[in-house]
Amino acid sequence: PEMDTAAPPPDMFGTPEEIGAGASLYTRYCSSCHGVGAISGGTLPDLRHSAMIASSDAFQGVVLAGAMLDTGMASFEEVLSDEEAEAVRAFIVFQANQ
């Protein structure tokens, strides 16, 4: 069988300041499960290759609204604003493009 090839990453967005803020928030809230710099250690999904990062609505659905609670992904609605979640997404998209 043929191997699936990863889709190209979404286009980068956000200012350097937003991406930097997203990097700090990612490190605080996401890296312990999803890996430093959004590079997974292999146990949990590597977010650089997640389809969710292409859409603000999809990303916020998972990160804030808890769309994947049944798979063990917690909601971060209590600690992240919409703008902060979007900054985290900007950082992950930035990393996916490196």
MOPAC internal coordinates of N, CA, C and O (Angstrom, degrees):
PM7 1SCF
backbone

  N    0.0000 0     0.00 0     0.00 0    0    0    0
  C    1.4712 1     0.00 0     0.00 0    1    0    0
  C    1.5286 1   110.98 1     0.00 0    2    1    0
  O    1.2310 1   121.12 1   -32.71 1    3    2    1
  N    1.3111 1   115.47 1   147.29 1    3    2    1
  C    1.4612 1   120.07 1   179.54 1    5    3    2
  C    1.5204 1   110.45 1   -75.46 1    6    5    3
  O    1.2310 1   121.63 1   -34.13 1    7    6    5
  N    1.3206 1   114.49 1   145.87 1    7    6    5
  C    1.4642 1   119.59 1   176.85 1    9    7    6
  C    1.5209 1   109.06 1   -80.17 1   10    9    7
  O    1.2310 1   120.44 1   -39.58 1   11   10    9
  N    1.3093 1   116.77 1   140.42 1   11   10    9
  C    1.4612 1   119.63 1   174.09 1   13   11   10
  C    1.5195 1   108.64 1   -70.74 1   14   13   11
  O    1.2310 1   120.69 1   -43.08 1   15   14   13
  N    1.3143 1   116.28 1   136.92 1   15   14   13
  C    1.4620 1   118.92 1   175.18 1   17   15   14
  C    1.5182 1   107.62 1   -97.70 1   18   17   15
  O    1.2310 1   121.26 1   -36.74 1   19   18   17
  N    1.3080 1   115.20 1   143.26 1   19   18   17
  C    1.4620 1   120.31 1  -178.51 1   21   19   18
  C    1.5284 1   109.23 1   -66.57 1   22   21   19
  O    1.2310 1   121.06 1   -38.78 1   23   22   21
  N    1.3058 1   115.57 1   141.22 1   23   22   21
  C    1.4564 1   120.39 1   175.23 1   25   23   22
  C    1.5266 1   108.65 1   -66.63 1   26   25   23
  O    1.2310 1   120.14 1   -30.91 1   27   26   25
  N    1.3268 1   117.33 1   149.09 1   27   26   25
  C    1.4700 1   117.85 1   176.39 1   29   27   26
  C    1.5307 1   109.78 1   -62.64 1   30   29   27
  O    1.2310 1   120.28 1   -29.64 1   31   30   29
  N    1.3233 1   117.07 1   150.36 1   31   30   29
  C    1.4680 1   118.93 1  -178.22 1   33   31   30
  C    1.5213 1   111.02 1   -68.74 1   34   33   31
  O    1.2310 1   120.99 1   -24.31 1   35   34   33
  N    1.3353 1   115.71 1   155.69 1   35   34   33
  C    1.4726 1   119.10 1   174.83 1   37   35   34
  C    1.5252 1   110.53 1   -63.02 1   38   37   35
  O    1.2310 1   120.78 1   -19.59 1   39   38   37
  N    1.3166 1   116.12 1   160.41 1   39   38   37
  C    1.4650 1   120.21 1   176.09 1   41   39   38
  C    1.5180 1   109.97 1   -63.72 1   42   41   39
  O    1.2310 1   121.11 1   -36.98 1   43   42   41
  N    1.3208 1   115.48 1   143.02 1   43   42   41
  C    1.4589 1   120.63 1   177.96 1   45   43   42
  C    1.5274 1   109.58 1   -66.10 1   46   45   43
  O    1.2310 1   120.91 1   -28.00 1   47   46   45
  N    1.3117 1   115.87 1   152.00 1   47   46   45
  C    1.4614 1   122.23 1   177.40 1   49   47   46
  C    1.5128 1   108.34 1  -150.22 1   50   49   47
  O    1.2310 1   120.95 1   -11.60 1   51   50   49
  N    1.3296 1   115.79 1   168.40 1   51   50   49
  C    1.4634 1   120.09 1   178.17 1   53   51   50
  C    1.5161 1   111.37 1    91.37 1   54   53   51
  O    1.2310 1   121.68 1   -26.68 1   55   54   53
  N    1.3229 1   114.39 1   153.32 1   55   54   53
  C    1.4576 1   120.86 1   177.50 1   57   55   54
  C    1.5230 1   109.31 1   -78.26 1   58   57   55
  O    1.2310 1   120.20 1   -17.76 1   59   58   57
  N    1.3308 1   117.22 1   162.24 1   59   58   57
  C    1.4731 1   118.47 1   174.52 1   61   59   58
  C    1.5325 1   112.13 1   -54.91 1   62   61   59
  O    1.2310 1   120.46 1   145.18 1   63   62   61
  N    1.3279 1   116.72 1   -34.82 1   63   62   61
  C    1.4682 1   120.45 1   179.42 1   65   63   62
  C    1.5320 1   110.63 1   -66.56 1   66   65   63
  O    1.2310 1   120.43 1   137.00 1   67   66   65
  N    1.3341 1   116.79 1   -43.00 1   67   66   65
  C    1.4696 1   120.13 1   179.01 1   69   67   66
  C    1.5249 1   110.91 1   -64.52 1   70   69   67
  O    1.2310 1   120.87 1   137.50 1   71   70   69
  N    1.3360 1   115.93 1   -42.50 1   71   70   69
  C    1.4649 1   119.90 1   179.23 1   73   71   70
  C    1.5287 1   110.00 1   -63.90 1   74   73   71
  O    1.2310 1   120.44 1   139.32 1   75   74   73
  N    1.3332 1   116.77 1   -40.68 1   75   74   73
  C    1.4636 1   120.44 1   177.58 1   77   75   74
  C    1.5199 1   112.54 1   -63.89 1   78   77   75
  O    1.2310 1   120.82 1   138.64 1   79   78   77
  N    1.3374 1   116.04 1   -41.36 1   79   78   77
  C    1.4681 1   119.86 1   176.75 1   81   79   78
  C    1.5220 1   109.77 1   -64.06 1   82   81   79
  O    1.2310 1   120.79 1   138.89 1   83   82   81
  N    1.3300 1   116.10 1   -41.11 1   83   82   81
  C    1.4664 1   120.08 1   178.19 1   85   83   82
  C    1.5148 1   111.81 1   -62.61 1   86   85   83
  O    1.2310 1   120.54 1   142.88 1   87   86   85
  N    1.3400 1   116.58 1   -37.12 1   87   86   85
  C    1.4647 1   120.61 1   178.19 1   89   87   86
  C    1.5236 1   110.51 1   -62.78 1   90   89   87
  O    1.2310 1   120.41 1   137.58 1   91   90   89
  N    1.3186 1   116.82 1   -42.42 1   91   90   89
  C    1.4732 1   120.61 1   179.19 1   93   91   90
  C    1.5196 1   111.20 1   -64.41 1   94   93   91
  O    1.2310 1   120.81 1   135.10 1   95   94   93
  N    1.3433 1   116.06 1   -44.90 1   95   94   93
  C    1.4662 1   120.49 1   179.52 1   97   95   94
  C    1.5260 1   110.90 1   -65.72 1   98   97   95
  O    1.2310 1   120.57 1   138.63 1   99   98   97
  N    1.3364 1   116.52 1   -41.37 1   99   98   97
  C    1.4629 1   120.57 1   177.58 1  101   99   98
  C    1.5293 1   109.89 1   -58.40 1  102  101   99
  O    1.2310 1   120.73 1   133.26 1  103  102  101
  N    1.3450 1   116.20 1   -46.74 1  103  102  101
  C    1.4581 1   120.58 1  -179.04 1  105  103  102
  C    1.5260 1   110.54 1   -59.56 1  106  105  103
  O    1.2310 1   120.76 1   138.85 1  107  106  105
  N    1.3354 1   116.16 1   -41.15 1  107  106  105
  C    1.4679 1   120.42 1  -177.49 1  109  107  106
  C    1.5251 1   112.15 1   -70.57 1  110  109  107
  O    1.2310 1   120.11 1   134.88 1  111  110  109
  N    1.3383 1   117.40 1   -45.12 1  111  110  109
  C    1.4669 1   120.24 1  -168.80 1  113  111  110
  C    1.5220 1   115.73 1  -107.93 1  114  113  111
  O    1.2310 1   119.48 1   159.44 1  115  114  113
  N    1.3292 1   118.60 1   -20.56 1  115  114  113
  C    1.4615 1   120.20 1  -168.82 1  117  115  114
  C    1.5312 1   114.18 1  -116.36 1  118  117  115
  O    1.2310 1   120.58 1   149.06 1  119  118  117
  N    1.3470 1   116.49 1   -30.94 1  119  118  117
  C    1.4668 1   119.79 1  -168.94 1  121  119  118
  C    1.5219 1   113.88 1   -65.27 1  122  121  119
  O    1.2310 1   119.56 1   151.16 1  123  122  121
  N    1.3307 1   118.44 1   -28.84 1  123  122  121
  C    1.4597 1   118.83 1  -177.48 1  125  123  122
  C    1.5264 1   111.45 1   -63.51 1  126  125  123
  O    1.2310 1   120.19 1   150.84 1  127  126  125
  N    1.3366 1   117.24 1   -29.16 1  127  126  125
  C    1.4661 1   120.34 1   176.94 1  129  127  126
  C    1.5298 1   112.79 1  -101.38 1  130  129  127
  O    1.2310 1   120.37 1   139.15 1  131  130  129
  N    1.3214 1   116.90 1   -40.85 1  131  130  129
  C    1.4636 1   120.37 1  -171.00 1  133  131  130
  C    1.5278 1   114.35 1   -99.72 1  134  133  131
  O    1.2310 1   119.90 1  -179.25 1  135  134  133
  N    1.3310 1   117.80 1     0.75 1  135  134  133
  C    1.4581 1   120.97 1   173.29 1  137  135  134
  C    1.5104 1   114.29 1    96.34 1  138  137  135
  O    1.2310 1   120.92 1   -31.45 1  139  138  137
  N    1.3190 1   115.84 1   148.55 1  139  138  137
  C    1.4605 1   122.65 1   178.67 1  141  139  138
  C    1.5263 1   108.92 1   -62.66 1  142  141  139
  O    1.2310 1   120.58 1   -46.00 1  143  142  141
  N    1.3227 1   116.50 1   134.00 1  143  142  141
  C    1.4565 1   120.97 1   178.39 1  145  143  142
  C    1.5080 1   113.91 1    66.48 1  146  145  143
  O    1.2310 1   120.15 1  -159.33 1  147  146  145
  N    1.3181 1   117.32 1    20.67 1  147  146  145
  C    1.4695 1   124.14 1  -178.55 1  149  147  146
  C    1.5280 1   111.80 1    66.50 1  150  149  147
  O    1.2310 1   120.46 1  -156.99 1  151  150  149
  N    1.3279 1   116.72 1    23.01 1  151  150  149
  C    1.4635 1   121.32 1   177.16 1  153  151  150
  C    1.5249 1   107.18 1  -105.22 1  154  153  151
  O    1.2310 1   120.87 1   -73.16 1  155  154  153
  N    1.3183 1   115.94 1   106.84 1  155  154  153
  C    1.4560 1   121.16 1  -174.24 1  157  155  154
  C    1.5143 1   111.60 1   -67.88 1  158  157  155
  O    1.2310 1   121.21 1   -35.44 1  159  158  157
  N    1.3212 1   115.29 1   144.56 1  159  158  157
  C    1.4585 1   120.72 1   173.14 1  161  159  158
  C    1.5200 1   112.19 1   -78.69 1  162  161  159
  O    1.2310 1   120.15 1   178.25 1  163  162  161
  N    1.3317 1   117.31 1    -1.75 1  163  162  161
  C    1.4532 1   121.03 1   176.01 1  165  163  162
  C    1.5115 1   115.34 1   110.28 1  166  165  163
  O    1.2310 1   119.96 1   161.94 1  167  166  165
  N    1.3361 1   117.67 1   -18.06 1  167  166  165
  C    1.4548 1   119.89 1  -178.43 1  169  167  166
  C    1.5192 1   111.69 1   -78.71 1  170  169  167
  O    1.2310 1   120.68 1   132.42 1  171  170  169
  N    1.3208 1   116.31 1   -47.58 1  171  170  169
  C    1.4603 1   121.63 1  -179.05 1  173  171  170
  C    1.5217 1   109.14 1  -111.69 1  174  173  171
  O    1.2310 1   120.49 1   -16.28 1  175  174  173
  N    1.3361 1   116.67 1   163.72 1  175  174  173
  C    1.4691 1   119.53 1  -174.91 1  177  175  174
  C    1.5260 1   113.86 1   -55.05 1  178  177  175
  O    1.2310 1   121.44 1   -40.65 1  179  178  177
  N    1.3352 1   114.85 1   139.35 1  179  178  177
  C    1.4559 1   121.87 1   172.44 1  181  179  178
  C    1.5178 1   106.31 1   -80.20 1  182  181  179
  O    1.2310 1   120.92 1   -69.63 1  183  182  181
  N    1.3138 1   115.85 1   110.37 1  183  182  181
  C    1.4640 1   120.34 1  -172.62 1  185  183  182
  C    1.5162 1   113.26 1   -65.71 1  186  185  183
  O    1.2310 1   120.21 1   159.97 1  187  186  185
  N    1.3294 1   117.20 1   -20.03 1  187  186  185
  C    1.4626 1   119.51 1   178.21 1  189  187  186
  C    1.5273 1   111.46 1   -63.37 1  190  189  187
  O    1.2310 1   120.58 1   158.52 1  191  190  189
  N    1.3423 1   116.50 1   -21.48 1  191  190  189
  C    1.4571 1   120.91 1  -177.86 1  193  191  190
  C    1.5283 1   112.22 1  -110.46 1  194  193  191
  O    1.2310 1   120.42 1  -168.58 1  195  194  193
  N    1.3265 1   116.81 1    11.42 1  195  194  193
  C    1.4558 1   121.14 1  -178.65 1  197  195  194
  C    1.5205 1   111.16 1   -80.71 1  198  197  195
  O    1.2310 1   120.57 1   -45.24 1  199  198  197
  N    1.3257 1   116.51 1   134.76 1  199  198  197
  C    1.4651 1   120.53 1   175.17 1  201  199  198
  C    1.5290 1   111.04 1   -63.69 1  202  201  199
  O    1.2310 1   120.28 1   156.56 1  203  202  201
  N    1.3210 1   117.08 1   -23.44 1  203  202  201
  C    1.4699 1   121.16 1  -176.71 1  205  203  202
  C    1.5288 1   112.89 1   -64.55 1  206  205  203
  O    1.2310 1   119.51 1   155.13 1  207  206  205
  N    1.3261 1   118.55 1   -24.87 1  207  206  205
  C    1.4631 1   119.70 1  -175.80 1  209  207  206
  C    1.5271 1   112.46 1   -75.02 1  210  209  207
  O    1.2310 1   119.92 1   168.12 1  211  210  209
  N    1.3360 1   117.76 1   -11.88 1  211  210  209
  C    1.4668 1   120.87 1  -179.57 1  213  211  210
  C    1.5272 1   112.16 1   -78.24 1  214  213  211
  O    1.2310 1   120.08 1   163.46 1  215  214  213
  N    1.3263 1   117.46 1   -16.54 1  215  214  213
  C    1.4575 1   121.35 1  -174.30 1  217  215  214
  C    1.5206 1   111.06 1  -130.69 1  218  217  215
  O    1.2310 1   121.19 1   -54.72 1  219  218  217
  N    1.3253 1   115.33 1   125.28 1  219  218  217
  C    1.4601 1   119.66 1   176.31 1  221  219  218
  C    1.5250 1   110.96 1   -58.39 1  222  221  219
  O    1.2310 1   120.63 1   135.39 1  223  222  221
  N    1.3363 1   116.40 1   -44.61 1  223  222  221
  C    1.4741 1   120.27 1  -178.56 1  225  223  222
  C    1.5252 1   111.49 1   -62.77 1  226  225  223
  O    1.2310 1   120.27 1   135.48 1  227  226  225
  N    1.3327 1   117.08 1   -44.52 1  227  226  225
  C    1.4706 1   120.39 1  -179.92 1  229  227  226
  C    1.5236 1   110.42 1   -64.53 1  230  229  227
  O    1.2310 1   120.69 1   135.04 1  231  230  229
  N    1.3356 1   116.29 1   -44.96 1  231  230  229
  C    1.4634 1   120.85 1  -178.79 1  233  231  230
  C    1.5240 1   110.42 1   -61.63 1  234  233  231
  O    1.2310 1   120.37 1   132.50 1  235  234  233
  N    1.3326 1   116.91 1   -47.50 1  235  234  233
  C    1.4652 1   119.69 1   179.94 1  237  235  234
  C    1.5212 1   111.61 1   -67.16 1  238  237  235
  O    1.2310 1   120.57 1   149.32 1  239  238  237
  N    1.3364 1   116.52 1   -30.68 1  239  238  237
  C    1.4607 1   119.58 1   175.89 1  241  239  238
  C    1.5167 1   112.01 1   -59.65 1  242  241  239
  O    1.2310 1   121.00 1   141.49 1  243  242  241
  N    1.3289 1   115.69 1   -38.51 1  243  242  241
  C    1.4652 1   120.72 1   179.19 1  245  243  242
  C    1.5249 1   110.86 1   -80.00 1  246  245  243
  O    1.2310 1   120.50 1   127.84 1  247  246  245
  N    1.3367 1   116.66 1   -52.16 1  247  246  245
  C    1.4643 1   121.39 1  -171.13 1  249  247  246
  C    1.5281 1   112.65 1   -73.16 1  250  249  247
  O    1.2310 1   120.55 1   141.41 1  251  250  249
  N    1.3384 1   116.56 1   -38.59 1  251  250  249
  C    1.4664 1   119.71 1  -176.75 1  253  251  250
  C    1.5253 1   113.11 1  -102.94 1  254  253  251
  O    1.2310 1   119.97 1   136.94 1  255  254  253
  N    1.3212 1   117.67 1   -43.06 1  255  254  253
  C    1.4673 1   120.37 1  -173.70 1  257  255  254
  C    1.5231 1   113.68 1   -88.11 1  258  257  255
  O    1.2310 1   120.23 1   171.08 1  259  258  257
  N    1.3337 1   117.17 1    -8.92 1  259  258  257
  C    1.4603 1   119.27 1   175.49 1  261  259  258
  C    1.5173 1   114.41 1    77.73 1  262  261  259
  O    1.2310 1   120.00 1  -148.34 1  263  262  261
  N    1.3437 1   117.61 1    31.66 1  263  262  261
  C    1.4630 1   121.12 1  -176.71 1  265  263  262
  C    1.5285 1   113.33 1   -61.96 1  266  265  263
  O    1.2310 1   119.92 1   161.21 1  267  266  265
  N    1.3261 1   117.76 1   -18.79 1  267  266  265
  C    1.4625 1   119.96 1  -178.98 1  269  267  266
  C    1.5296 1   112.53 1  -119.31 1  270  269  267
  O    1.2310 1   121.10 1  -150.25 1  271  270  269
  N    1.3190 1   115.50 1    29.75 1  271  270  269
  C    1.4667 1   119.57 1   178.55 1  273  271  270
  C    1.5210 1   111.63 1   -55.59 1  274  273  271
  O    1.2310 1   120.41 1   143.51 1  275  274  273
  N    1.3428 1   116.83 1   -36.49 1  275  274  273
  C    1.4615 1   120.18 1  -177.24 1  277  275  274
  C    1.5240 1   113.18 1   -68.11 1  278  277  275
  O    1.2310 1   119.83 1   165.21 1  279  278  277
  N    1.3201 1   117.93 1   -14.79 1  279  278  277
  C    1.4623 1   120.70 1   177.05 1  281  279  278
  C    1.5330 1   111.31 1  -101.08 1  282  281  279
  O    1.2310 1   120.36 1  -176.93 1  283  282  281
  N    1.3232 1   116.92 1     3.07 1  283  282  281
  C    1.4521 1   120.71 1   177.13 1  285  283  282
  C    1.5134 1   114.74 1   100.00 1  286  285  283
  O    1.2310 1   120.17 1  -178.89 1  287  286  285
  N    1.3326 1   117.28 1     1.11 1  287  286  285
  C    1.4689 1   120.78 1   178.49 1  289  287  286
  C    1.5248 1   108.48 1   -84.62 1  290  289  287
  O    1.2310 1   120.93 1   -65.89 1  291  290  289
  N    1.3214 1   115.83 1   114.11 1  291  290  289
  C    1.4603 1   121.23 1  -178.61 1  293  291  290
  C    1.5290 1   110.87 1   -71.81 1  294  293  291
  O    1.2310 1   120.76 1   -20.63 1  295  294  293
  N    1.3279 1   116.16 1   159.37 1  295  294  293
  C    1.4600 1   121.73 1   170.65 1  297  295  294
  C    1.5259 1   108.06 1   -88.30 1  298  297  295
  O    1.2310 1   120.92 1   -41.42 1  299  298  297
  N    1.3326 1   115.84 1   138.58 1  299  298  297
  C    1.4605 1   121.04 1   178.84 1  301  299  298
  C    1.5221 1   111.45 1  -110.13 1  302  301  299
  O    1.2310 1   121.20 1  -155.81 1  303  302  301
  N    1.3492 1   115.31 1    24.19 1  303  302  301
  C    1.4590 1   121.94 1  -178.46 1  305  303  302
  C    1.5276 1   112.31 1   -59.35 1  306  305  303
  O    1.2310 1   120.44 1   149.53 1  307  306  305
  N    1.3367 1   116.77 1   -30.47 1  307  306  305
  C    1.4649 1   121.09 1  -178.02 1  309  307  306
  C    1.5293 1   112.35 1   -72.29 1  310  309  307
  O    1.2310 1   120.38 1   156.60 1  311  310  309
  N    1.3328 1   116.88 1   -23.40 1  311  310  309
  C    1.4688 1   119.31 1  -173.29 1  313  311  310
  C    1.5231 1   114.44 1  -118.99 1  314  313  311
  O    1.2310 1   119.63 1   165.03 1  315  314  313
  N    1.3294 1   118.31 1   -14.97 1  315  314  313
  C    1.4599 1   120.93 1  -178.51 1  317  315  314
  C    1.5245 1   111.24 1  -121.00 1  318  317  315
  O    1.2310 1   120.93 1   -45.96 1  319  318  317
  N    1.3254 1   115.82 1   134.04 1  319  318  317
  C    1.4640 1   120.58 1   172.20 1  321  319  318
  C    1.5255 1   108.45 1   -80.85 1  322  321  319
  O    1.2310 1   120.57 1   -10.56 1  323  322  321
  N    1.3404 1   116.51 1   169.44 1  323  322  321
  C    1.4681 1   120.70 1   175.20 1  325  323  322
  C    1.5254 1   110.01 1   -56.22 1  326  325  323
  O    1.2310 1   120.81 1   136.62 1  327  326  325
  N    1.3424 1   116.05 1   -43.38 1  327  326  325
  C    1.4685 1   120.55 1  -177.69 1  329  327  326
  C    1.5286 1   110.80 1   -65.65 1  330  329  327
  O    1.2310 1   120.41 1   140.69 1  331  330  329
  N    1.3346 1   116.82 1   -39.31 1  331  330  329
  C    1.4677 1   119.94 1   178.75 1  333  331  330
  C    1.5288 1   110.75 1   -67.33 1  334  333  331
  O    1.2310 1   120.17 1   139.15 1  335  334  333
  N    1.3290 1   117.28 1   -40.85 1  335  334  333
  C    1.4617 1   120.12 1   177.40 1  337  335  334
  C    1.5224 1   110.08 1   -61.46 1  338  337  335
  O    1.2310 1   120.33 1   140.64 1  339  338  337
  N    1.3199 1   116.97 1   -39.36 1  339  338  337
  C    1.4599 1   121.11 1   179.12 1  341  339  338
  C    1.5341 1   110.43 1   -67.79 1  342  341  339
  O    1.2310 1   119.87 1   145.43 1  343  342  341
  N    1.3206 1   117.86 1   -34.57 1  343  342  341
  C    1.4635 1   120.94 1   175.52 1  345  343  342
  C    1.5309 1   110.55 1   -65.03 1  346  345  343
  O    1.2310 1   120.52 1   140.10 1  347  346  345
  N    1.3288 1   116.62 1   -39.90 1  347  346  345
  C    1.4607 1   120.48 1   176.54 1  349  347  346
  C    1.5296 1   109.51 1   -62.35 1  350  349  347
  O    1.2310 1   120.40 1   136.15 1  351  350  349
  N    1.3253 1   116.85 1   -43.85 1  351  350  349
  C    1.4741 1   120.58 1   178.38 1  353  351  350
  C    1.5277 1   110.34 1   -61.08 1  354  353  351
  O    1.2310 1   120.22 1   138.99 1  355  354  353
  N    1.3414 1   117.18 1   -41.01 1  355  354  353
  C    1.4707 1   120.79 1   178.51 1  357  355  354
  C    1.5256 1   110.31 1   -60.44 1  358  357  355
  O    1.2310 1   120.46 1   138.51 1  359  358  357
  N    1.3372 1   116.73 1   -41.49 1  359  358  357
  C    1.4621 1   120.65 1   177.85 1  361  359  358
  C    1.5206 1   111.73 1   -63.43 1  362  361  359
  O    1.2310 1   120.29 1   133.95 1  363  362  361
  N    1.3409 1   117.06 1   -46.05 1  363  362  361
  C    1.4648 1   119.88 1  -178.89 1  365  363  362
  C    1.5346 1   110.50 1   -63.58 1  366  365  363
  O    1.2310 1   120.25 1   138.02 1  367  366  365
  N    1.3359 1   117.12 1   -41.98 1  367  366  365
  C    1.4687 1   120.33 1   177.18 1  369  367  366
  C    1.5289 1   110.48 1   -62.53 1  370  369  367
  O    1.2310 1   120.87 1   139.03 1  371  370  369
  N    1.3326 1   115.93 1   -40.97 1  371  370  369
  C    1.4743 1   120.17 1   176.22 1  373  371  370
  C    1.5422 1   109.50 1   -57.20 1  374  373  371
  O    1.2310 1   120.52 1   130.93 1  375  374  373
  N    1.3258 1   116.62 1   -49.07 1  375  374  373
  C    1.4720 1   120.96 1  -179.16 1  377  375  374
  C    1.5334 1   110.68 1   -62.41 1  378  377  375
  O    1.2310 1   120.37 1   142.40 1  379  378  377
  N    1.3236 1   116.90 1   -37.60 1  379  378  377
  C    1.4722 1   121.00 1  -178.93 1  381  379  378
  C    1.5319 1   110.66 1   -64.62 1  382  381  379
  O    1.2310 1   120.36 1   154.01 1  383  382  381
  N    1.3189 1   116.92 1   -25.99 1  383  382  381
  C    1.4673 1   121.73 1  -177.99 1  385  383  382
  C    1.5248 1   112.96 1   -89.83 1  386  385  383
  O    1.2310 1   119.91 1   178.21 1  387  386  385
  N    1.3315 1   117.78 1    -1.79 1  387  386  385
  C    1.4730 1   120.19 1  -177.74 1  389  387  386
  C    1.5203 1   111.05 1   -82.05 1  390  389  387
  O    1.2310 1   120.10 1   180.00 1  391  390  389

